């Protein structure tokens, strides 16, 4: 039987964020520290856990959303195998 398993490598800090049981989280770090990737991954985890829930992904400005958040979300969706 053939499987289409995709593996995603998360850093220890990203994993602590993603697997935290705390009700409120913050991922603080410098440029290219994995904040957006982790946030997008967290959003997908919540979408799987709460399938009928409505959510919102936002950014400080529209250019930031268009140039950073959206491309990262699309890349995470692709890595997770979501269409």
C-alpha positions in Angstrom: 0.0 0.0 0.0 1.4 3.4 -1.0 1.2 6.3 1.4 1.7 10.0 0.7 3.2 10.9 4.0 4.8 14.3 4.3 7.2 15.2 7.0 7.7 18.7 8.3 10.7 19.6 10.4 9.9 21.9 13.3 12.5 23.4 15.6 12.3 22.5 19.3 11.0 26.0 20.0 8.3 25.7 17.4 7.3 22.3 18.8 7.0 23.7 22.3 4.7 26.4 20.9 2.6 24.0 18.8 2.2 21.4 21.6 1.7 23.8 24.5 -1.5 23.1 26.5 -1.6 26.7 27.6 -4.7 28.7 26.7 -2.8 31.8 25.6 0.4 31.6 23.5 2.9 34.0 22.1 5.8 33.1 19.7 8.3 36.0 20.0 11.4 36.0 17.9 13.5 37.7 15.2 13.1 37.7 11.5 13.1 34.1 10.0 12.7 32.5 13.5 9.6 30.6 12.4 6.9 32.7 13.9 4.6 32.9 10.9 5.2 29.2 9.9 4.3 28.2 13.5 1.3 30.4 13.6 0.0 29.1 10.3 0.6 25.5 11.5 -1.3 26.3 14.8 -4.2 27.6 12.8 -4.4 24.4 10.8 -4.1 22.3 14.0 -7.1 24.3 15.5 -9.1 23.8 12.2 -8.6 20.1 12.5 -9.5 20.1 16.2 -12.5 22.3 15.8 -13.8 21.7 12.3 -16.9 23.9 12.4 -15.3 26.9 14.1 -14.7 30.2 12.4 -11.3 31.8 12.6 -9.3 34.8 11.5 -5.8 35.2 10.3 -4.6 38.8 10.3 -1.4 40.9 10.2 -0.4 44.4 11.2 -0.9 45.8 7.6 -2.3 44.5 4.3 1.2 44.5 2.6 2.5 42.3 5.5 -0.5 39.9 5.1 0.0 39.8 1.3 3.8 39.5 1.3 4.5 37.3 4.3 1.5 35.7 6.0 -0.5 34.6 3.0 2.5 33.0 1.1 3.5 31.2 4.3 0.0 30.0 4.9 -0.2 28.7 1.4 3.2 26.9 1.8 2.0 25.3 5.1 -1.2 24.2 3.5 0.8 22.6 0.7 3.2 20.9 3.2 0.2 19.6 5.2 -1.3 18.2 2.0 -4.4 20.5 2.1 -6.0 21.7 -1.1 
